[in-house]
Amino acid sequence: MEREVKHFSHPHLLQPSQVTESEEIHCSGCEQPLSGQAYSCTKPNCDYFFLHESCFNLPRQLCHRSHPHHPLSLLPFPAYPSGNFSCNACDQVGRAFVFHCATCQFDLHVKCAQEDGTFTTAVEVGAGVGDQWSALAAQQRRLQAARFQAEIIRDSSRAIADLAGSETPYYTTYVRRYY
């Protein structure tokens, strides 16, 4: 018996299938022609859902060179009421899986996100994308705090230097040790 699996994009279980070109089936994820190893719905009355094996295994989030400010989330369908999206890479309309940034309303076809090979996934970076962005944000907060502390030291040192009549504030040697 074939192994049935669940995929976030479909309400029913899926099973591995072999699809031939003559069947003229399109992938429900990337909307491209499908042949070879695939996944199909196990329900007899649901004969419209098929995924390439590569689309089945897409990461749920990724970082992409074309949109470095936020991670892109894989959605099973466009986030817009129209039911479609305009890809920011190729300007073509899509109606299926989309890598989407909710903050910026930035969208990429699956094919466009993979085309130039410039994305990193959680597996490739060794940590979850969310962890990666959290670490970056924490690093930026530490840097901002260090700059704020240096500013306080500089202002305090100037005040002390003014009171003492010194021309070289203490902060110049103190701050240099940490930068």
HELIX and SHEET records of a PDB file:
HELIX    1   1 GLU A   21  GLU A   23  5                                   3    
HELIX    2   2 GLU A   53  PHE A   56  1                                   4    
HELIX    3   3 VAL A  110  GLU A  115  1                                   6    
HELIX    4   4 ALA A  122  VAL A  125  1                                   4    
HELIX    5   5 VAL A  129  ALA A  164  1                                  36    
HELIX    6   6 TYR A  171  ARG A  176  1                                   6    
SHEET    1   A 3 LEU A  14  VAL A  19  0                                        
SHEET    2   A 3 GLY A  36  CYS A  41 -1                                        
SHEET    3   A 3 PHE A  50  HIS A  52 -1                                        
SHEET    1   B 2 ILE A  25  HIS A  26  0                                        
SHEET    2   B 2 PRO A  33  LEU A  34 -1                                        
SHEET    1   C 5 PHE A 106  LEU A 108  0                                        
SHEET    2   C 5 VAL A  98  CYS A 101 -1                                        
SHEET    3   C 5 HIS A  67  LEU A  75 -1                                        
SHEET    4   C 5 GLN A  61  HIS A  64 -1                                        
SHEET    5   C 5 PHE A 119  THR A 121 -1                                        
SHEET    1   D 2 PHE A  85  SER A  86  0                                        
SHEET    2   D 2 VAL A  93  GLY A  94 -1                                        
END                                                                             
